[in-house]
Amino acid sequence: MLLHRLTLCSRIPLDHQRHVCRLLTRPLTQVPHGRAHGSSFAHRGELRQAKRIVVKLGSAVVTRGDECGLALGRLASIVEQVAMLQNQGREMMIVTSGAVAFGKQRLRHEILLSQSVRQALHSGHNQLKDMSLPVLEARACAAAGQSGLMALYEAMFTQYSTCTAQVLVTNLDFHDDQKRQNLNSTLQELLRMNIVPIINTNDAVVPPPEPNSDLQGVISIKDNDSLAARLAVEMKADLLIALSDVEGLYNSPPGTDDAKLIDIFYPGDQQSITYGTKSRVGIGGMEAKVKAALWALQGGTSVVIANGTHPKVTGHVITDIVEGKKVGTFFSEIKPAGPTVEHQTEMARTSGRTLASLHPDQRSEIICHLAELLTEKKEEILAANKMDMDLAVNAGHLPPAMLKRLSLSPAKLNSLAIGLRQIAVAAQDSVGRVLRRTRVAHNLELEQITVPIGVLLVIFEARPDCLPQVAALAIASGNALLLKGGKEAANTNRVLHQLTQEALSMHGVSEAVQLVSTREEVEDLCRLDKMIDLIIPRGSSQLVRNIQRAAKGIPVLGHSEGICHVYVDAEASIDKVIKIVRDSKCDYPAACNAMESLLIHRDILRTPLFDQIIDMLRTERVKIHAGPRFASYLTFSPSEAKSLRVEYGDLECCMEVVDSMQEAVDHIHKYGSSHTDVIITENEETAEQFLHQLDSACVFWNASSRFADGYRFGLGAEVGISTARIHARGPVGLEGLLTTKWVLRGDGHTAADFSEQGTMKYLHENLPVGQPLAGQRDSN
């Protein structure tokens, strides 16, 4: 068989042959490092280290919906992924179903053709009678389908310059020591030569499985699930990926009301599972898959059961699993000490509903207590922060701007406490505020009231001061909160979260704010669309963009860039220009509201004002990048800007020349990020036109861009600055974390009462807005 396969490889075109030869002779240094076999991977993230991988394709994955023939498009995408992983240096094996289905298709075609010829001869070319197909025996179908199935795999893998080899096995090949050693030797040799073994049970001769026929400590080959498990352990595979027609393992049959997908399954959890019926094809079922998976896990092979039939994920399901993404059900022997992120989210939602039902005074008390704890436990917080700072400095991978964000000081903590007390005051009039009241009809009143959004996921990088700010805003707005902080601030975040839970416990809602400390990837958190209502990223523009791409069905509040402009008009005051430009750029260059582009009116060039601007920027050591028009005016210009749309985040800025205020507006619309933009002028009419025409979240006249901040706006704190067009925009404080609901109070009213035949008429009378009195009704 091996000689035959190599002969087939020789028929590959010459350029493909050279590629295959390079793969076959590839040095071992290019192969990913695996791990000593004997213990499975503990976490999904470790699956990236898997070197030897078995992919099991269930009958439902390989066959079409009518069970006659193969799902060619699905198979092609699976082959592409396997070939890609093989070419990365991994050792791939496939355990496949499909021979019976492929053979059934061939035999049905032959039978129909034979019957049609006989009937045509018998009836003298008259209309053919209805033809019925006999029941086809599975072993015969397998015998007829094996060669065609293998030829299909061979043709598909050849497109990626990958050789394949067919291996048919039975129970005896594993129970007989000599045959098992021969099988192992053959597979090892194929893998050494960079050939993908495609393995299946020899269904043409295999007897029906006997119930309860497992030997002591050994799983019998009853189906391809048990074959894949046995093969994975025998070959010391690092990972077994079992693809089926369900998303993974559920705690009850999929489709039932309370069925939930299990992210990680542990050997002791079998009793909590209720199995449903097996799939439409195949002889296994989920119970067989779990049994096989647990057996493989015990043998040292990690297992993931996932959906290989979903059209949206089939094209990357295998590679996603190997990359450690949260796909399907991951089997692990090591149970984490804390709750899963799904359980944390459920706890937060439940406790958050209790938080929202508290009296406003109680929510304010929690926030005030948290502010007190920030000052009382100052030494503990700063000690934890020093640990994080020391680790970051020793690691040497954080730039100075991020180190500054990571650092806490007594002054910073005092400022945080002041901001929290402002939020506590605002919390008195947040949840349950009536925005609109309408008397629809007699004894029928409608109210629009503020309510929490639900569960917030806030992801922030090395900025621990974000945690108490966001927690206070969530408490004030009655929202549950899930926090995912950067590992650089792990110690500080842990202490701050403990203080937050201590404050929440005074009214029994300590679980409303959760800190995700497990090895969850941000991309996996963004897929919890049934649990999380809003994602708020706090960090670099790259982080925000990544989250916006990764979020699946969850709205993201934030901005991806802070390209803020300051436009100096021809009628600007010298003193104001120097003060505002210096503060906008130099006060905190890493902030998202720092100036990144300075626009100068053409008439200011070669004036004392222009000279003073340049001198000030040089004194502050700001590196200037000249825009194309500005560079054309200079004999010896600074380095020309590579792009007019850059967020430098440091003591650098772009400088460009414009002819008018209108040209400045057009420039900002083209190159800005709709964050914060400033005009400096003494001409009120020019300023008002700028403020009116510019479409940014924050537009200022004669004020520094650094004012774009929730604290400076009097919001107490902010969860971020949004450049979105809907919901909150600009610095997002308490108001931005609320939505509304409609409450209708009636007295047995029906829609029929207001029809043409009804007795009631609409009044639609607007009523004064205010807090509704308990039990208040129309007395008329």
N, C-alpha and C positions, 0 to 999 in steps of 0.2 A: 504493500500500500504506500509506504514511504517513497519507494523508487518510482511508483506511478505518479505520485504527487510532484516529485521533483521533475519528472518528465513533462508534466503539464506546465510547470513553471518555466521550462525551457521554451515554451511556445509564446511566452509573453514578448511583446515588441522589445527591440534592442535597448531603447532608452529605459524602459521599465526593468529590463534585466539588470542593467548597471545599478539601478536604484535598489533592487532586491539584493544584489551581491553586497552592496554597501551595508544593507540592514543585516544580512546574514553574518557578515564579518565585523559588525560593529563592536568596538571595544567595550568591555564591561563597565568602564568608568562612566558611560553615558546612561547606564541603567539606573533608575531611581533606587535609592537605598531602602530596602524593606526593613523588617525587624525580626528578631529571633522568634521562630515559630514556637507556639506552645501557649501563648496567651493572646486573646483577641484585642483589638483596639478598644480603648475605653470611651473615646469621644469621636464624634463625627469628623472633627477637624483633622484627626490623625489618619483618616482614610486617604489623604493625599500621599501618604507614605506607602500605600499598597503597591506591591510589585507584581505579585501573581494573583490574577483575578479570574474567577469563574462567573460567566454570565449565563443564567438559566432563562430560556425563553419558553414560557408556558404555551399551551395549545391555543389559548385565547389571544395571545400576542401574535403568534405566527399565522393563524388561519383567518380567513375572511368571516364575515358575519354569517354567511350561509353555510359555513363549515365545509365548503367544497372549493378547495384551492387556497392559495396563500395570499396574505396581505402584503403585496410586493412593495408598496411605498413605505410601509412600516418597517419591513425587513431591511430595505435599503438604508434608512436612516440609522438603524441599529448597527448594521455592518460598517457604516461610515464612522460611527463613534468607536467601535471596537478597533478598527484599523488605525484610527488616530491615536488611541491609547497604546496600541502595539508599537506604532512608530515613535512614541515617546520613550520607549525602552521598557515597557511593561510586558509581562507574559500573560497573554489572554487565552482563555479557553471558553468554548461555547457548548452548553448542553441544550439541545434543541428538540422541540416537538415538531410536528408538521408532516412527517412521512405518511401518516394515515390519511390526513386531509388531502395531501398532494396526490396520493395513490387513488383515493376515492374520486377525485376529479378526473383522473386519467381513465379509470375503469368505467365510470359512468359515461364518459365520452365514447369509449369503445363499445359499450353495451348499446347505447343509443344508436350509434352508427350501424352496428350489426342488426339491431331490430328493424331499423328503417329500411335496410336493404332487403331483409327477408319479407317484410310486409309489402314493400313495393313490388317484389316479384310475385307474392301471393295474390295481391289485389289487382294486378295488371295496371299499375300506375294510377289507380284510383286514389281518392283522398285517404291518407293514412289514418288508421284508427288510433285512439288514445293508447299510449304505450306506458306501461308501469315498470318501474325499476325494481329489481330484486334487492333484498337487504344484502349489503356487501359486508363480508367478514373482515374484521379489522386486520388480521394477520396478512390476508391477501392484499389489502390496501397498502399496508406497510411495505410489503415486498415490491409492489408496483411503484411506490412513491419514493423509496430511498434514493435511487439513482438520480431521479429528477430533482429532489431536494438538494442533494449534494452538488449537482451541476449548477443549480441556481446560486448557491453560496459561493462556489468557485468563480462564477462569472462576476458576481458582485465584488468580491474581495480583490479580483484581478485589477479592477479599476483603481485600486489603491496600492498596487504593486505588492500585495500581500498573498502569500501562499497559504493554502489550507490543506488539512488532511482529515479524512473521515475515520472515526473509530466507533464500532458497534460493540456494545457490551451486554452481558446478562449477569444475573446474580452470581453465577458460578465464577465469573471473572474476578469477583471480590472475595468469595468464600474459599476458593482454592488458592493456597499460598503461592504456588508456582505461577498460576495464571495472573494473580494480582501483581506479582513482581514483574512479569512480562509486560503487563499493562502499564505499570509505573515507569518501567524502563523506556517503553515506546514513547509515552507522553513526555518524559524528560528529554529525550533526544529530539523530539519535534520542537519543543520549546527552545532548546539550545540552538536550533537552526532557524529560530525566528518564524516558525510556522504555527498557525492558529489551528489547534485541534478542534474539530466539530464532532461532538460526542452525542450518541443517542442509544437508547436501549434497542436491541435487535428484536423489534416487535414482530418480525416475521416468524420467529421461532420461540419467543418467550412464552411460558405458560401463564395462565391467569394468576394474579397474586393471591396468596393464601392469607386469610385473616390471622392477625396476631402471630406472624411468622418471624418476627424480629428475634435474632439471637441475643444472648445476654451481652449488653454493651455494644451491640452492632446493629445498625439500621439496615433493613432489607431493601432491595431495589424493587419497589412496587410501582413507582411512577418516576417522572423526571425530577420531582422535588427531592425525593430520597436519593436518586442517582447523583444529582448535583451536590447534595450534602456529603455523600460518601466520597465522591470524587474530590471535592474540595479538601476534605480532611486527609485523604490518601495522598494528595499531591502537595499538602502543606500550603494551601492557598491562603493569602492574606485576607481576601474578601470574596464573598459570594453575593452576587446581585441576582435576586429572583424577581423577574418581571412577570406580572399577571395583568388582569383586567380590572383590578381595584387599586385604590390609592395606596393601600398598605393594610395594616392590621387595625381593625376597629374594636372597640370594647363590646359592641353588639353588632348584629348583622347590618351591613351598610343599607341605607334607605329607611331604617327605623328612626323614629323621632329623636331619640337620645343618643344615636350612634355618633361617636367621636373618634377621629383618627388618632391613633397612639403614635406619638413621635418616637419615643424610646421604649422598648419592651425589655423587661428584665425576667430572668428565669423563674422568679417566684411569683410572677403575675398571672400564671395560667388560669387560676381560679376565678379571676375577675373578667374572663372573656366568655362571651356567648357566641358560638359559631353558627353561621347560616349554612345554606346549601352550597354545593360546589358550583363551579363555573359551568357555562353552557357546553363546554367541551373539556376533554381531559378526564383523567380518572382520579385526580387528586382533590383538592379543595383547600380552604384556608387552614383547616385543622392539620392537614398533611403538611402544608408549608411551614406552619409553626413548629410542628414536631421535627421536621427536617432541619429547620433553622436552629433550633435549640441544640440538636445533636451536633451540628457543625460548630456552633458556638462553644460547646463543651470540648470539642476537638481543637480549639484554638483559631477558628476562622470566623472573622466578623461577617455579619449578614445584614443585608438591607432588602426588604420586600417593597416593591414600588410598582406603579402603573406603567406598563409599556404600550398601552393602546390609546392613550389620550393624544389627540392630534396636536395639541398645543405644547406638549412636553416631550413627546416621543423622540424628537430630533435632538434632545440634549439631556435626557433623563440619566443615561449612564455616566456621562461626563460630569453632570451636576453632582451625582452621588460621590464620584471619585474626588471631586473638589471639596467635599465636605458640606455641601449645601443641604438644607433641611428638606429632603425628598423622601417620601415613603416612611416606613417604620425601620428604625435602626435597632438591632438587637445588641444589648450590652450586658456584660456580667457585673459591671460596677455601677451601683446605684448612687447618684450624687447625694450629698448630705442634705442639701436644701431642696426646695420645691422647683419644679420645672417652670420655665417662663410662662407657659400656658396656665399653669396653676396660679402663678403670681398674678397674672392678668385677671383671672376669675376672682381671686381674693380682692384685688384692687377694685374691680367693678362692684362687687357686693358691698364692700365697706364704703366705697364712694357714694353709693345710693344713700347709705345712712348719713354720710357726711353732708350730702345735699339737703337732707331733711332736718338737719340741726337748725336751731334758731340762729340768726345772724350774729347775735352776741356770742354764742358758743364758738362759732368759727373764728371770730375776732380774738377770743380768748386763746385759742390754739396758736394763732399767729403771733400774738404778743408774748406768749410763753416761749415760743421758738426764738423770738428776738432776744429775750432774756437769757436763754440758754447759750446763744452765740457769744455773749459777753461773760457769762458765768463760767463756761467751759472753754474759755479762750486759750488757756495753756494747753489743754488736751488737743484742740484743733490745730494749733500752731506746731505742736510736736509731731502730729501725723503729717502735716504739710511739709515739715522739714525732712521727714523720711522720704517723701515723694520727690522733693527737690534734690536731695542728695543722690537718689537713684537716677534721676534724670540727668544731672550734671555728670555723674560718673559714666553713664551710658553714652553721653555726648551726641545723641541723635536729635535733640530738640533745638530748633533755632532760638535765638534770643527773644523774639517776640512771643513764642509759645511759653518759654520759661517765665516771662513776665506775667503771662496769664495764669500760669500754674501757681505762682507765689501768692501766699496770703500774708497779711500783716495785721497788727492790732487796729490800725486806722481803717483797713479794708473791712474788718469785721464790725467795727463801730458803724461804718457807713451802711453795711448790710442791715444791721439792726434798725437803723433809722428808716431805711426803705421799707423794711417789714412792718414797722409800726404805721407807716402811711397806708400800706395795703390793708392792715387791720381796720383802719377807719373806713376805707372804701368798701370793705366786706359787709358793712352794715346795710348797704343799699345795692345789692348785686343780684343774688338769686331770688326769683319770685317777684321782681319789680314789674309793675304793670306798665306796658308801653302804650297800649291802646285799649279803649273800652267803647263798646258799641251796643246800644239797645236795638237788637235786631227786630224785636216785636214785643208785645206785651208779655212780661214775665219770661223773656228770652234774651239773655245778656251774653255777649261775646267779649273775651279778654285775650289779649296777646301778652304773654309774660315771659320773662327771661328764665332760662334753665341752663344747667351745665351741658357741655358738649358730650361728655361721657368719659371715655378712657383716653388719656393723652399719653403718647410716647415721646419723650424728649431725649434726644441723643446729643451729647455734648462732648467736646474733646477736652483738652487739658485746661479746664476752667472750673475749678471746684466751687467758686462763688456763685456759679449758676444754680447749683442744687438748692440752697435755701430760698433763693429768689423765686425759682419756678415752683417749688413746693408751696410757698406762701400764696402765690397766685392761684395755684390749683385748689388749695384749701378755701381761699376766699370765694372762688367761683363754683365750689362744690364738685369739682372734677376729680376722678381717680387719676393716679399718675404712675407711669412706669418710666423709670430713669435708667439710661444706659450711658455711663460715663467712660471717659478714656482711661485706659489702664495706667497712664502716667500719674493720675490723681487717685488711684485706688484706695490708698490709706486715708486720705482726706475725705473722700466721698463716703467711705464707710462710717467714719465718725459723724459727719454731718447728717447722714441718713439715720443713724441711731438717735441723734438729738431730735430729728424731725418726728420719728416714731414715738419718742418720749412725749413730745408736745401733743401729738394726736391722741395718745392714750388717755389723756385727761377726760376725753369724752367718748372713749371706747371705739375709736376709728383708726387704730394704729396701722391697719393693713391697707389703708387707702393710698398710701405712697409706697411704692416698691422699688428697690434698687436691684437691677439685673446684674448679678455677679457670676452667672454661669458663663460657659464658653460660647455663648450665642453670637453668631455673626450678625452684623447689622442688617445684611440682606435678608436673613431668615426672619428677623423681627418685623421687617417691612412686609412680610407675606401674611401676617396675622390679621387679615382684613375682616374676619368675623369677630375679632376681639378688640381691635384698636380703632378709635374713631378719628384721630388726628395725630399726625407726626409733626414734631417741631424740631428741626435740626439746629444746633448751635455750634458753629465751628467754621472751618475754612470753606471757601467756595467749592472746592473739590468734594468735600464731605456732603455739602448740600446737593450738588449735582448727582453724586452717587446715590443718595437717598431718593431723590426725585425719580431717578431711573428705576431703582429697585422697588419702590412702593407699588404694590399690586392692589389697586382698588381703594387705597387709603389716601385721603387728601394730605398734602404736605404744605405747611405754612412756613414761609421763609424766603430768603433771597439767595441766589447762587453767586452773586457778585456785588461788591460795593464800589462801583466806579463813580465816585462823586466828583462833580465839577464845581469850580469857583470861576465865575465870569467877572472880570474887572472892566466896567464900562468906562467910556471916555469921560464921563462926568463923576467919577468916583473920588472920594476923599482920600488923601494920601495916608492920613493916620489910620483910618478904618481899614484900608487895603492891607497895610503892613500887619496890623493886629489880627485881622480875620484870616489872612493867608497863613501867617505863622501858626496860629492856633489850629486851623483846619488841617495843616500838614504835620506839624511838629509835636503837638500835644500828646498824641498816641498814634503813631503811624500805622500800627497793626490793626487798629479798629476799622470796622466796616464803614464807619461814617467819616473816615479821614479823607481829605482831598487827594485825588489821584491825577486829575488833569486841571491845569490852570489856563483859562482862556483869557487872552489880552486883546483889548480893542486896538486896532491898527494905529489909531492916533496917539496911543500912549508910548509907542516905540520911540526910542531916542529922546525920552523926556526924563526929568529928574525922578519921577515916580517909577518909571521902568528900572532905572539904575538902582533905586532903593529896594525894589522887589528882588532884583538879582543879588544885591549885596546881602540882604537878609537871608535869602535861601543859602547862599554860600556860607554865611556865618553859622547857620544851623546845620551845615554839612548835608544839605539836600542835593542829591544828584539829579540834574535836569536832563530830560530826554526831549530833544527838539522835534516838534511836529514838522511836516514837510513845508508848510508855508513859513513858519518861524525860521526854519533853517535857511530858506531862500533869502531872507533879509540879512543874514549874518555872513561875514567873511570867514570867521573861524567859529563854527557852531559847535555846541555840545554834541554828544552822541545822538544820532537821529533815532527817534522812537521806532521800534520794529512794528509796533501796532499802536493805534490810538485807543484801543480798548483793552487796557491792562490794569489789573488791580495789583499794585506793587507791594502794598502792605509793609513798607519800609520807608526810610528817608530818601525816597525817589519820587519823581512826578514827571508827567508829560506837560510841556508848555506849547501852546499853539496860538496863532493869531487869527482873529476874525474881523470882519468889516463892520459888523453891526450886532445889535442885540438879537435881531431875528436870525442872523447867521449863527449866533451862539446857541440859540434854541434848537436850530436844525442840527447843529453839530452834536448837541447833547442827546437829542432824540436818536441820532444815528449810532453814536458810540457809547452812550451812557447805559446804566443798568436800572434806571427808574428808582434809584435809592434816594439820594439827597443831592440837591443842586442849589447853588447860591449865586445871587447877583449882588455886586457892590456898586452902588450908584447913588447920587444925590437927586437924580431926576425921578420924581414920583411916578410920572406917567410911564416912563420906560420900565420902572420896577413893576408896576401893576400889570403891564403887558407880559412881562417875563413870568410873573406869578400865575397869570391866567393861562398862558399858552403852554407852559411846560408841564408835561404829563409825568411827573415823578411822585413817589409816595410822600416826600418832604421837599418843599420849595421855600427857600429863605431869602430875605432881603436884609442886607447889611448885618448878617449874623453868621457865626461860624457853623460849618457843617457838623461840628461835634455836638451841636444841640439836638441832633436826631437821636434821642435817647429817652427811654421810658422814665428814668429817674428825673432827668432835667425837664421832661414834660409834666412832671407831677403825678405820674402814674404809679410811683412807688418803686416799681421794677418792671421789667419787660421779659417776655419769653423769647423775644427776638424781634427783628424788623422784617416786615413782609413787603414784598414788591408785587404781590399778586393783585389781580383785578377784582376779585370777589372776596367777600367776607372782610376780615380785618386788613388794614393797610398801614404801613409805617410802623413805628414802635407799637408793639402789641402788648397791652397790659391786661388788666382784669376784664375790660369790656370785650376784648377779642377772644376770650375763652368762654363766652356765653353764646347761646343760640336762643331761639324762642319756640314756644308752643302755643297753640290756641286752646282756650278753655271756654266751653259753651255751657251755660247754666239755664236749663229749661224747666218746664212744668208739664211734661207729657206731650210736648210738641212733636209733630211729624211733618215731613215735607209735603204730605198731601193736604195739610191744613192751609198751605199757601198756594195751592193750585187754583185754576179758574173756578173749580167747583168748591173750593175751600172757603172757610169763614174768616181767615186771618189775613192781614196785610203786613208787608214789611214796613218798618219804620226807619231802620238804619240811622238811628240818632246817635251822634257822637257824645260820649259822657266824659266828665272830668277824669283825668288819669291820676291814679294814686293807689296806695296799698288798699286792696279790697278788705272790707270788714268781714269778720267771720260770720257766715250765715246771712250776709246782707242780700236782700231781695227787694224787688219792686213792690212797694206797699199799695200801689193803685190797683 
